[in-house]
Amino acid sequence: MHLTEAERKVMETVWSGGDQTAKEIAASLRETAQWSKTTSYTMITRCVEKGYLRRQDPHFVCSPKVSREDVSHWETDELLNNNFHGSADLLVASLVGQKKLSKKEVEKLYLLLQEIEDEE
């Protein structure tokens, strides 16, 4: 699963605001993305068709069928497989190599790795 930038805007609106009517989502997207009502409804319908949103009638109430966490996991797996041969250590090395980490960030990373090791 891969959300386009536009689909992500719709989903972020629903994830943040909970179940909403298409009209409420369109109003929010008018403010945050400067989308027209037509564009919003087109993208909402696309998200319903792709199975990201559930549509409930009457009033076209939308609720998420996929969680933000699920999308994050799918997209992380896609990133790993497409760019790092499925290797998480290569991804981490790339991230660390691109940015000077603060001592606090290094400590957080170390603690996370320690937790993973302790679970195994």
N, C-alpha and C positions, 0 to 999 in steps of 0.2 A: 504494500500500500504506500502510495506517495501522494500527499496533498499538494496541489498547486498553491501558489501564493494566495490566490483569490479564495480557494477552498479553505485554506487555513484561516483567513480572516472571518469567514462565516463560522467555522468551527470554534474559533477563539471566542467569538461573540456568544455562542451557545454554551460553551464550557464555562465561561465566566458568569453568565447570567441565568443559567438553568433553562428549563423548558420555557419557550417563548413562542408567540405567534410569529408567522412570517412577517407580519406588519411591524411587530416590535423589533425583529432582527433588522429589517430594512431601515427602520428609523435609526437604529444604533449605527449601522453601516453608513448611513448618510452623514452622520457626525464624524465617525472615526476614519472612514475611507473615502468620503465624498462621493459615494456611489449614488446613482439614481435608483429609484424604486424598481425600475425594470431590470437593471443590472443585478440588484440584490436578489430579486425573485428568480432570475435566471440561475444565479449561483446557488441559491438555496435549493432549487429544483435539481440542479446537478448533484449536489451533496446527497439529496434523497435518492436519486437514481443510482448513485455509486454505493449506496448503503452506509454512508457516514451518519446520516440523520434519519430519524423516524418521523413520519408525518402522521398526525392524528387529526381527524376531522370530528366535529366542525371546527372552523376558525383556523385551520392550517397550523396547528400547534406542532412545533418541532422540538425534538429531544435527541440528544446524541446517542448513536448506536455504537460508537467507538469512543474510548476515553483518550484524553490527552496522553496518558502514559502508554497506551497501546500504540498510538501513532509514533510516539517518541521511540519506543522499542523497535517498531518496524523500520523507521527511518534510520535508526542507528545501525541496525543489521544491514540495511541497504548500503549505507556509507562504508561499513566495514568490508562487506563483500566486494563492492565496486572499486574501492580505492586502497584497501589494505589487505587484500587476500584473506579476509575473514579474521585477521589478527588484531585483537584488541591492544596488544602491547605496542604494535606499530602505530596505531592511532594515538595512544597516549604519548609515545615518543615524539610523534609529529606535533602534537599540541604543546608539549613541554618545550620542544625545540624552537617553536615559533614565538614563544613569549617568556620573558624573564618572570619566573614565579617568585612571589613574596615568600618570606619564611612561613607565614601563616598558611598560605596555599600549599606549600610543600608539606607542612605538618598535616593538613587535612587529607592530602593525597596519601601520605604515609599511613594515617589512621584508617582510611578506607581500604587500602591494600591489606593492612593488618587484619581488619574485620573479615575480609574475603578469605584470607589464609586461615583464620581461626575457624571459619565455617566448614572448611574442607577437611 
